[in-house]
């Protein structure tokens, strides 16, 4: 059972640290098997436009990529991927950035030329498992220099993967998890209201006993 902190907050105003919430979830009989911090470590990563691709005669597995990171200047980065073209928009981790895996991006000299940053794949951004090439953003999705979190619409969140046993049907929904957790934290629990479009017409399902079936959707 995967539960997002932002989703839990739809039911109750949880403000405890994620570590405390995870601890309480385990105490309530839904042990945390894995926790993922979404959107963490993306500060310092910006959208850059590829200006030029330069192959070095002594390097077969890397190329030098010149990019504009929003300042109008050409920033040189050595890269081992070859899936981008001039004009593409790509994520650039600038010097000083701490990546989601904890690696700090520094200025390095390779083959006599400095690499001022790192171009990123989805795996390096922890947005997927693909590391066969650099993430290429859709044209027009953002201007160079835009933080990649803004360009991709990423919000910081916490995802818990919980173990739910068959004797806990109440914990097989986010509402059930939130209700239990809210009680432990002494917080008010509220079921959010949702707008459901009801369409009448031929072939529609008729609910004969609304007390037993409050809503039927397909």
LINZI-V89246 format. One record per residue. OMEGA is omega in radians with two decimals (* if undefined). Layout:
omega->OMEGA
omega->OMEGA
This chain:
omega->-3.13
omega->-3.06
omega->3.08
omega->3.07
omega->-3.13
omega->3.13
omega->3.08
omega->-3.12
omega->3.00
omega->-3.06
omega->-3.12
omega->-3.08
omega->3.14
omega->3.12
omega->3.11
omega->3.09
omega->-3.14
omega->3.14
omega->3.12
omega->3.12
omega->3.10
omega->3.11
omega->-3.12
omega->3.09
omega->3.10
omega->3.13
omega->-3.11
omega->3.07
omega->3.06
omega->-3.05
omega->3.10
omega->3.12
omega->-3.13
omega->3.07
omega->-3.13
omega->3.09
omega->-3.08
omega->3.08
omega->-3.13
omega->3.06
omega->-3.14
omega->3.07
omega->-3.12
omega->3.09
omega->-3.04
omega->3.05
omega->3.12
omega->3.11
omega->3.14
omega->3.14
omega->-3.08
omega->3.08
omega->-3.02
omega->3.08
omega->3.12
omega->-3.09
omega->-3.12
omega->-3.11
omega->-3.13
omega->-3.02
omega->3.10
omega->3.06
omega->3.11
omega->-3.09
omega->3.07
omega->-3.08
omega->3.01
omega->-3.10
omega->3.08
omega->-3.13
omega->3.13
omega->-3.14
omega->3.10
omega->3.10
omega->-3.10
omega->3.14
omega->3.03
omega->-3.04
omega->3.14
omega->3.12
omega->-3.08
omega->-3.05
omega->-3.09
omega->3.12
omega->3.07
omega->-3.12
omega->-3.13
omega->3.02
omega->-3.05
omega->3.09
omega->3.11
omega->3.01
omega->-3.07
omega->3.14
omega->-3.12
omega->3.14
omega->2.98
omega->-3.06
omega->3.13
omega->3.13
omega->3.10
omega->-3.14
omega->3.11
omega->-3.11
omega->3.12
omega->3.11
omega->-3.09
omega->3.13
omega->-3.14
omega->3.13
omega->3.07
omega->-3.13
omega->3.13
omega->3.00
omega->-3.06
omega->3.11
omega->-3.13
omega->3.01
omega->-2.88
omega->2.95
omega->3.12
omega->3.13
omega->3.14
omega->3.07
omega->-3.06
omega->3.07
omega->-3.13
omega->-3.08
omega->-3.07
omega->3.04
omega->3.14
omega->-3.14
omega->3.12
omega->3.07
omega->3.10
omega->-3.11
omega->3.12
omega->3.11
omega->3.13
omega->-3.11
omega->-3.13
omega->3.06
omega->3.05
omega->-3.10
omega->3.12
omega->3.05
omega->-3.06
omega->3.08
omega->3.12
omega->-3.11
omega->-3.10
omega->3.13
omega->-3.09
omega->3.05
omega->3.13
omega->-3.12
omega->3.10
omega->3.13
omega->3.07
omega->3.00
omega->-3.00
omega->2.99
omega->3.13
omega->-3.11
omega->-3.08
omega->-3.13
omega->3.13
omega->3.11
omega->3.11
omega->-3.11
omega->-3.13
omega->3.03
omega->3.12
omega->3.12
omega->3.12
omega->3.10
omega->-3.11
omega->-3.13
omega->3.13
omega->-3.09
omega->3.12
omega->3.12
omega->3.13
omega->-3.11
omega->3.14
omega->-3.09
omega->3.08
omega->3.12
omega->-3.12
omega->3.03
omega->3.14
omega->3.10
omega->-3.13
omega->3.06
omega->-3.14
omega->3.14
omega->3.11
omega->-3.09
omega->3.07
omega->3.11
omega->-3.13
omega->3.11
omega->-3.14
omega->3.10
omega->3.10
omega->3.10
omega->-3.07
omega->-3.14
omega->-3.11
omega->3.12
omega->-3.12
omega->3.13
omega->-3.07
omega->-3.14
omega->3.07
omega->-3.14
omega->3.10
omega->*
